[in-house]
Amino acid sequence: MEQTCKPRHGRTGAILLILIGAIFMLVNAGVLDPQLLRQGWPLLLIGLGAWKLLRRF
């Protein structure tokens, strides 16, 4: 029986880059407050970690 290896991080990396780009675009457009971004980035990391953890189960 032959096992095939599926790429696991291709989609996650693409989504992450899109989100980062969208955040910077919203800051430049004046829609998102830069101070909120400076103070809220740890919540973004926690949310990403929780999302990845929930995807495993």
C-alpha atoms as a printed R data frame, in Angstrom:
   type eleno elety resid chain resno       x      y      z
1  ATOM     1    CA   MET     A     1   0.000  0.000  0.000
2  ATOM     2    CA   GLU     A     2   1.454  3.320 -1.075
3  ATOM     3    CA   GLN     A     3   1.047  6.359  1.147
4  ATOM     4    CA   THR     A     4   0.929  9.819 -0.305
5  ATOM     5    CA   CYS     A     5   2.153 12.848  1.544
6  ATOM     6    CA   LYS     A     6  -0.203 15.832  1.558
7  ATOM     7    CA   PRO     A     7   1.131 19.344  2.082
8  ATOM     8    CA   ARG     A     8  -0.231 20.573  5.392
9  ATOM     9    CA   HIS     A     9   0.946 24.167  5.617
10 ATOM    10    CA   GLY     A    10   0.279 25.489  2.117
11 ATOM    11    CA   ARG     A    11  -3.192 26.799  2.807
12 ATOM    12    CA   THR     A    12  -2.403 28.066  6.308
13 ATOM    13    CA   GLY     A    13   0.524 30.140  5.066
14 ATOM    14    CA   ALA     A    14  -1.533 31.643  2.272
15 ATOM    15    CA   ILE     A    15  -4.380 32.546  4.635
16 ATOM    16    CA   LEU     A    16  -1.933 34.066  7.096
17 ATOM    17    CA   LEU     A    17  -0.348 36.250  4.409
18 ATOM    18    CA   ILE     A    18  -3.764 37.388  3.202
19 ATOM    19    CA   LEU     A    19  -4.811 38.312  6.749
20 ATOM    20    CA   ILE     A    20  -1.598 40.236  7.409
21 ATOM    21    CA   GLY     A    21  -1.989 42.118  4.142
22 ATOM    22    CA   ALA     A    22  -5.640 42.906  4.880
23 ATOM    23    CA   ILE     A    23  -4.762 44.214  8.343
24 ATOM    24    CA   PHE     A    24  -2.084 46.542  6.977
25 ATOM    25    CA   MET     A    25  -4.417 47.703  4.207
26 ATOM    26    CA   LEU     A    26  -7.132 48.559  6.754
27 ATOM    27    CA   VAL     A    27  -4.620 50.486  8.867
28 ATOM    28    CA   ASN     A    28  -3.427 52.454  5.828
29 ATOM    29    CA   ALA     A    29  -7.021 53.192  4.794
30 ATOM    30    CA   GLY     A    30  -7.781 54.555  8.262
31 ATOM    31    CA   VAL     A    31 -10.406 51.885  9.002
32 ATOM    32    CA   LEU     A    32  -8.362 50.184 11.726
33 ATOM    33    CA   ASP     A    33  -6.619 52.114 14.496
34 ATOM    34    CA   PRO     A    34  -2.838 51.443 14.543
35 ATOM    35    CA   GLN     A    35  -2.856 51.618 18.352
36 ATOM    36    CA   LEU     A    36  -5.339 48.741 18.442
37 ATOM    37    CA   LEU     A    37  -3.005 46.736 16.215
38 ATOM    38    CA   ARG     A    38  -0.023 47.422 18.493
39 ATOM    39    CA   GLN     A    39  -1.910 46.343 21.588
40 ATOM    40    CA   GLY     A    40  -4.010 43.562 20.061
41 ATOM    41    CA   TRP     A    41  -1.450 41.464 18.182
42 ATOM    42    CA   PRO     A    42  -1.071 38.956 21.066
43 ATOM    43    CA   LEU     A    43  -4.809 38.234 20.818
44 ATOM    44    CA   LEU     A    44  -4.314 37.519 17.129
45 ATOM    45    CA   LEU     A    45  -1.629 34.957 17.966
46 ATOM    46    CA   ILE     A    46  -3.800 33.367 20.652
47 ATOM    47    CA   GLY     A    47  -6.719 33.148 18.234
48 ATOM    48    CA   LEU     A    48  -4.541 31.560 15.558
49 ATOM    49    CA   GLY     A    49  -3.211 29.013 18.044
50 ATOM    50    CA   ALA     A    50  -6.710 28.156 19.285
51 ATOM    51    CA   TRP     A    51  -7.942 27.771 15.707
52 ATOM    52    CA   LYS     A    52  -5.077 25.404 14.859
53 ATOM    53    CA   LEU     A    53  -5.689 23.406 18.034
54 ATOM    54    CA   LEU     A    54  -9.418 23.054 17.346
55 ATOM    55    CA   ARG     A    55  -8.743 21.951 13.766
56 ATOM    56    CA   ARG     A    56  -6.806 18.940 15.073
57 ATOM    57    CA   PHE     A    57  -9.777 17.569 17.038
